[in-house]
């Protein structure tokens, strides 16, 4: 068997940026939660069980996000509509 694996030395720094254009308060709240989850538990690539892909994430935001809305409450209130929309994607 032949295995191939691409690695980067420990301490390699990757940088990227994301810009949301005209997001609704619900979209901002959801996006912030997704980034928080990735910051806490994110991995890049495979072989997680072997310890590969661990990342440290430093987030910098140049805007005041204000009070974030509870996007989960909105989705829960429209649960059936959300499932119907997701079923259409399959």
N, CA, C and O atoms as a DFTB+ gen file, in Angstrom:
360 C
 N C O
     1  1       0.838      -1.183       0.000
     2  2       0.000       0.000       0.000
     3  2       0.882       1.245       0.000
     4  3       1.990       1.260       0.536
     5  1       0.355       2.254      -0.606
     6  2       1.076       3.515      -0.634
     7  2       0.194       4.588       0.000
     8  3      -0.965       4.759      -0.379
     9  1       0.750       5.298       0.955
    10  2       0.027       6.384       1.600
    11  2       0.739       7.689       1.295
    12  3       1.967       7.760       1.310
    13  1      -0.037       8.707       1.022
    14  2       0.537      10.031       0.815
    15  2      -0.064      10.982       1.823
    16  3      -1.236      10.874       2.183
    17  1       0.746      11.908       2.270
    18  2       0.324      12.809       3.321
    19  2       1.066      14.120       3.142
    20  3       2.284      14.128       2.965
    21  1       0.357      15.204       3.185
    22  2       0.989      16.517       3.100
    23  2       1.004      17.108       4.494
    24  3      -0.023      17.133       5.172
    25  1       2.144      17.578       4.920
    26  2       2.258      18.140       6.262
    27  2       2.876      19.530       6.197
    28  3       3.544      19.898       5.231
    29  1       2.631      20.275       7.247
    30  2       3.243      21.585       7.424
    31  2       3.952      21.576       8.771
    32  3       3.444      20.991       9.728
    33  1       5.091      22.199       8.861
    34  2       5.801      22.224      10.138
    35  2       4.958      22.899      11.227
    36  3       4.191      23.824      10.957
    37  1       5.117      22.417      12.450
    38  2       4.424      23.054      13.573
    39  2       4.784      24.526      13.604
    40  3       5.941      24.897      13.401
    41  1       3.795      25.358      13.859
    42  2       4.025      26.800      13.908
    43  2       3.793      27.510      12.592
    44  3       3.888      28.736      12.530
    45  1       3.489      26.765      11.533
    46  2       3.185      27.390      10.252
    47  2       1.962      28.290      10.427
    48  3       0.967      27.877      11.021
    49  1       2.032      29.493       9.921
    50  2       0.948      30.456      10.070
    51  2       0.197      30.585       8.752
    52  3       0.790      30.858       7.709
    53  1      -1.109      30.386       8.813
    54  2      -1.991      30.609       7.680
    55  2      -2.841      31.831       8.011
    56  3      -3.170      32.064       9.174
    57  1      -3.188      32.587       7.025
    58  2      -3.990      33.777       7.251
    59  2      -5.065      33.871       6.177
    60  3      -4.821      33.574       5.007
    61  1      -6.238      34.281       6.586
    62  2      -7.328      34.467       5.631
    63  2      -8.267      35.537       6.180
    64  3      -8.149      35.946       7.334
    65  1      -9.167      35.968       5.370
    66  2     -10.141      36.961       5.790
    67  2     -11.512      36.605       5.272
    68  3     -11.652      35.918       4.261
    69  1     -12.510      37.074       5.966
    70  2     -13.896      36.850       5.570
    71  2     -14.626      38.174       5.707
    72  3     -14.444      38.899       6.686
    73  1     -15.440      38.478       4.733
    74  2     -16.227      39.699       4.785
    75  2     -17.679      39.351       4.492
    76  3     -17.986      38.752       3.462
    77  1     -18.567      39.726       5.398
    78  2     -19.998      39.552       5.169
    79  2     -20.535      40.876       4.630
    80  3     -20.274      41.939       5.193
    81  1     -21.277      40.800       3.551
    82  2     -21.837      42.025       2.969
    83  2     -23.335      42.083       3.233
    84  3     -24.090      41.203       2.818
    85  1     -23.741      43.109       3.913
    86  2     -25.146      43.358       4.248
    87  2     -25.825      42.158       4.921
    88  3     -26.921      41.771       4.517
    89  1     -25.203      41.574       5.924
    90  2     -25.843      40.432       6.577
    91  2     -26.972      40.896       7.490
    92  3     -26.950      42.007       8.019
    93  1     -27.941      40.034       7.660
    94  2     -29.000      40.312       8.621
    95  2     -28.453      40.036      10.017
    96  3     -27.433      39.359      10.144
    97  1     -29.098      40.538      11.068
    98  2     -28.650      40.231      12.427
    99  2     -28.617      38.736      12.719
   100  3     -27.753      38.267      13.461
   101  1     -29.553      37.983      12.140
   102  2     -29.571      36.532      12.332
   103  2     -28.348      35.894      11.669
   104  3     -27.728      35.001      12.247
   105  1     -28.001      36.339      10.474
   106  2     -26.837      35.800       9.776
   107  2     -25.543      36.098      10.530
   108  3     -24.663      35.241      10.617
   109  1     -25.426      37.294      11.066
   110  2     -24.238      37.652      11.848
   111  2     -24.130      36.750      13.075
   112  3     -23.059      36.220      13.371
   113  1     -25.228      36.584      13.774
   114  2     -25.236      35.755      14.976
   115  2     -24.845      34.317      14.665
   116  3     -24.034      33.726      15.378
   117  1     -25.414      33.750      13.605
   118  2     -25.088      32.381      13.197
   119  2     -23.608      32.265      12.835
   120  3     -22.933      31.326      13.258
   121  1     -23.112      33.212      12.059
   122  2     -21.715      33.180      11.622
   123  2     -20.758      33.274      12.808
   124  3     -19.745      32.575      12.844
   125  1     -21.071      34.124      13.766
   126  2     -20.233      34.251      14.964
   127  2     -20.206      32.929      15.738
   128  3     -19.157      32.525      16.240
   129  1     -21.352      32.260      15.834
   130  2     -21.393      30.962      16.511
   131  2     -20.572      29.904      15.771
   132  3     -19.883      29.103      16.403
   133  1     -20.641      29.897      14.449
   134  2     -19.850      28.943      13.661
   135  2     -18.359      29.187      13.894
   136  3     -17.602      28.238      14.096
   137  1     -17.935      30.444      13.867
   138  2     -16.526      30.756      14.104
   139  2     -16.097      30.386      15.523
   140  3     -14.981      29.907      15.726
   141  1     -16.965      30.605      16.495
   142  2     -16.642      30.238      17.880
   143  2     -16.453      28.727      18.007
   144  3     -15.545      28.268      18.702
   145  1     -17.300      27.963      17.343
   146  2     -17.181      26.499      17.386
   147  2     -15.879      26.051      16.710
   148  3     -15.188      25.174      17.230
   149  1     -15.545      26.631      15.579
   150  2     -14.296      26.280      14.900
   151  2     -13.097      26.662      15.757
   152  3     -12.110      25.928      15.808
   153  1     -13.175      27.802      16.428
   154  2     -12.094      28.230      17.308
   155  2     -11.885      27.232      18.439
   156  3     -10.749      26.948      18.819
   157  1     -12.976      26.700      18.975
   158  2     -12.897      25.765      20.102
   159  2     -12.485      24.357      19.679
   160  3     -11.743      23.692      20.403
   161  1     -12.956      23.889      18.516
   162  2     -12.767      22.483      18.155
   163  2     -12.303      22.247      16.725
   164  3     -12.363      21.117      16.241
   165  1     -11.847      23.281      16.046
   166  2     -11.540      23.166      14.626
   167  2     -10.349      22.298      14.305
   168  3      -9.391      22.219      15.074
   169  1     -10.419      21.651      13.167
   170  2      -9.339      20.858      12.593
   171  2      -9.307      21.131      11.097
   172  3     -10.330      21.443      10.487
   173  1      -8.146      21.012      10.530
   174  2      -8.006      21.107       9.081
   175  2      -7.436      19.795       8.580
   176  3      -6.438      19.307       9.110
   177  1      -8.054      19.226       7.576
   178  2      -7.558      17.990       6.997
   179  2      -8.039      16.759       7.731
   180  3      -9.006      16.812       8.492
   181  1      -7.372      15.673       7.504
   182  2      -7.787      14.392       8.058
   183  2      -6.850      13.891       9.134
   184  3      -6.009      14.626       9.651
   185  1      -7.017      12.615       9.460
   186  2      -6.219      11.929      10.468
   187  2      -6.286      12.610      11.831
   188  3      -5.283      12.727      12.535
   189  1      -7.486      13.055      12.183
   190  2      -7.686      13.731      13.464
   191  2      -7.297      12.814      14.616
   192  3      -6.696      13.261      15.593
   193  1      -7.638      11.527      14.505
   194  2      -7.328      10.576      15.570
   195  2      -5.841      10.456      15.843
   196  3      -5.445      10.116      16.958
   197  1      -5.017      10.726      14.856
   198  2      -3.565      10.655      15.015
   199  2      -2.989      11.996      15.465
   200  3      -1.774      12.144      15.595
   201  1      -3.868      12.970      15.702
   202  2      -3.399      14.275      16.159
   203  2      -3.070      15.252      15.057
   204  3      -2.560      16.341      15.322
   205  1      -3.355      14.881      13.824
   206  2      -3.088      15.786      12.709
   207  2      -4.178      16.850      12.609
   208  3      -5.318      16.616      13.009
   209  1      -3.830      18.003      12.083
   210  2      -4.805      19.019      11.750
   211  2      -5.241      19.927      12.877
   212  3      -6.129      20.757      12.681
   213  1      -4.650      19.798      14.048
   214  2      -5.044      20.697      15.136
   215  2      -4.653      22.121      14.784
   216  3      -3.578      22.353      14.231
   217  1      -5.503      23.059      15.096
   218  2      -5.241      24.461      14.786
   219  2      -5.507      25.336      15.997
   220  3      -6.314      25.009      16.867
   221  1      -4.808      26.451      16.025
   222  2      -5.121      27.503      16.983
   223  2      -5.665      28.660      16.153
   224  3      -5.050      29.065      15.166
   225  1      -6.794      29.180      16.545
   226  2      -7.442      30.232      15.770
   227  2      -7.464      31.517      16.590
   228  3      -7.915      31.525      17.735
   229  1      -6.979      32.587      16.001
   230  2      -7.052      33.916      16.604
   231  2      -7.984      34.755      15.741
   232  3      -7.665      35.061      14.592
   233  1      -9.124      35.123      16.287
   234  2     -10.096      35.908      15.530
   235  2      -9.947      37.390      15.849
   236  3      -9.759      37.781      17.002
   237  1     -10.035      38.200      14.807
   238  2      -9.992      39.640      14.964
   239  2     -11.171      40.206      14.182
   240  3     -11.348      39.900      13.003
   241  1     -11.964      41.022      14.837
   242  2     -13.116      41.636      14.172
   243  2     -12.945      43.144      14.239
   244  3     -12.696      43.698      15.310
   245  1     -13.077      43.804      13.105
   246  2     -12.879      45.255      13.078
   247  2     -14.188      46.035      13.194
   248  3     -14.224      47.240      12.946
   249  1     -15.256      45.343      13.570
   250  2     -16.562      45.991      13.715
   251  2     -17.172      45.659      15.061
   252  3     -16.895      44.606      15.635
   253  1     -18.007      46.565      15.566
   254  2     -18.791      46.276      16.757
   255  2     -19.989      45.449      16.306
   256  3     -20.786      45.904      15.486
   257  1     -20.117      44.245      16.834
   258  2     -21.208      43.369      16.413
   259  2     -22.520      43.705      17.103
   260  3     -23.573      43.200      16.716
   261  1     -22.464      44.549      18.116
   262  2     -23.693      44.905      18.823
   263  2     -24.253      43.705      19.560
   264  3     -23.545      42.729      19.808
   265  1     -25.506      43.782      19.902
   266  2     -26.171      42.666      20.572
   267  2     -26.536      41.618      19.533
   268  3     -27.230      41.913      18.560
   269  1     -26.071      40.405      19.742
   270  2     -26.374      39.326      18.816
   271  2     -27.747      38.741      19.129
   272  3     -28.113      38.585      20.293
   273  1     -28.490      38.425      18.094
   274  2     -29.815      37.827      18.268
   275  2     -29.667      36.326      18.465
   276  3     -28.628      35.749      18.144
   277  1     -30.698      35.704      18.986
   278  2     -30.688      34.258      19.191
   279  2     -31.211      33.571      17.937
   280  3     -32.418      33.397      17.773
   281  1     -30.298      33.184      17.057
   282  2     -30.696      32.557      15.794
   283  2     -31.338      31.203      16.041
   284  3     -32.178      30.771      15.251
   285  1     -30.961      30.519      17.124
   286  2     -31.538      29.205      17.421
   287  2     -33.041      29.314      17.702
   288  3     -33.826      28.447      17.319
   289  1     -33.411      30.379      18.367
   290  2     -34.838      30.601      18.664
   291  2     -35.633      30.777      17.372
   292  3     -36.730      30.236      17.231
   293  1     -35.074      31.533      16.437
   294  2     -35.743      31.751      15.153
   295  2     -35.881      30.439      14.385
   296  3     -36.944      30.153      13.834
   297  1     -34.814      29.640      14.346
   298  2     -34.867      28.364      13.628
   299  2     -35.865      27.423      14.300
   300  3     -36.622      26.733      13.618
   301  1     -35.869      27.392      15.636
   302  2     -36.807      26.529      16.359
   303  2     -38.251      26.920      16.054
   304  3     -39.120      26.056      15.934
   305  1     -38.500      28.203      15.929
   306  2     -39.856      28.677      15.643
   307  2     -40.310      28.294      14.239
   308  3     -41.507      28.201      13.970
   309  1     -39.345      28.073      13.346
   310  2     -39.652      27.730      11.951
   311  2     -39.026      26.383      11.583
   312  3     -38.558      26.191      10.461
   313  1     -39.025      25.474      12.524
   314  2     -38.360      24.172      12.371
   315  2     -38.842      23.405      11.133
   316  3     -38.029      22.930      10.339
   317  1     -40.146      23.287      10.975
   318  2     -40.678      22.523       9.843
   319  2     -40.285      23.143       8.507
   320  3     -39.966      22.431       7.554
   321  1     -40.309      24.473       8.441
   322  2     -39.914      25.155       7.211
   323  2     -38.430      24.911       6.910
   324  3     -38.043      24.744       5.754
   325  1     -37.612      24.893       7.959
   326  2     -36.177      24.657       7.774
   327  2     -35.935      23.248       7.221
   328  3     -35.137      23.073       6.301
   329  1     -36.619      22.247       7.777
   330  2     -36.448      20.876       7.284
   331  2     -36.936      20.744       5.846
   332  3     -36.313      20.049       5.044
   333  1     -38.026      21.392       5.517
   334  2     -38.531      21.356       4.151
   335  2     -37.509      21.962       3.180
   336  3     -37.281      21.429       2.094
   337  1     -36.902      23.075       3.582
   338  2     -35.890      23.721       2.736
   339  2     -34.671      22.818       2.573
   340  3     -34.124      22.711       1.475
   341  1     -34.239      22.168       3.655
   342  2     -33.082      21.283       3.573
   343  2     -33.362      20.043       2.750
   344  3     -32.474      19.565       2.044
   345  1     -34.567      19.511       2.821
   346  2     -34.926      18.343       2.016
   347  2     -34.850      18.659       0.534
   348  3     -34.525      17.787      -0.271
   349  1     -35.147      19.896       0.167
   350  2     -35.074      20.313      -1.231
   351  2     -33.661      20.351      -1.764
   352  3     -33.463      20.347      -2.979
   353  1     -32.665      20.389      -0.881
   354  2     -31.270      20.439      -1.313
   355  2     -30.705      19.062      -1.614
   356  3     -29.691      18.941      -2.302
   357  1     -31.351      18.032      -1.107
   358  2     -30.810      16.665      -1.277
   359  2     -31.011      16.152      -2.684
   360  3     -30.617      15.027      -2.993
